[in-house]
Amino acid sequence: QVHLVESGGGLVQAGDSLGLSCKASGRTFTRAAMGWFRQAPGKEREFVAAVVLRGGATVYADSVKGRFTISRDNAENTMNLTMNSLEPEDTAVYYCASSSLTYPNLRYYQTRRTYDYWGQGIQVTVSS
């Protein structure tokens, strides 16, 4: 069992920056990658970014590339998402996710079914 807890969300204005963190506990040694997804009202949950825990390779959704940065601290079992130049379209509930699967191709980490544990989600609201 792996438990994920997100922190750091809130209300910001367009153009501002905000950081999210995800703390993992439990059987974290079984984890291969972690990711962030988000879900806006009335929309499906979509991929944001992912990081491979060994090596630190990353992959981003096109909509956030160049603005968001994902990182991990294996010693602390945490994953962070630094969000810059936020836009109202970034408003959503952001979810932390964890996967035990190892893929050579990072594109597999962009799909929800790759992940077997999820956090409760945290609200990010960007006002215009």
HELIX and SHEET records of a PDB file:
HELIX    1   1 THR A   28  THR A   30  5                                   3    
HELIX    2   2 PRO A   88  ASP A   90  5                                   3    
HELIX    3   3 LEU A  106  GLN A  110  5                                   5    
HELIX    4   4 ARG A  112  THR A  114  5                                   3    
SHEET    1   A 4 VAL A   2  SER A   7  0                                        
SHEET    2   A 4 LEU A  18  GLY A  26 -1                                        
SHEET    3   A 4 THR A  78  MET A  83 -1                                        
SHEET    4   A 4 PHE A  68  ASP A  73 -1                                        
SHEET    1   B 6 GLY A  10  GLN A  13  0                                        
SHEET    2   B 6 ILE A 122  SER A 127  1                                        
SHEET    3   B 6 ALA A  92  SER A  99 -1                                        
SHEET    4   B 6 ALA A  33  GLN A  39 -1                                        
SHEET    5   B 6 GLU A  46  VAL A  52 -1                                        
SHEET    6   B 6 THR A  58  TYR A  60 -1                                        
SHEET    1   C 4 GLY A  10  GLN A  13  0                                        
SHEET    2   C 4 ILE A 122  SER A 127  1                                        
SHEET    3   C 4 ALA A  92  SER A  99 -1                                        
SHEET    4   C 4 TYR A 117  TRP A 118 -1                                        
END                                                                             
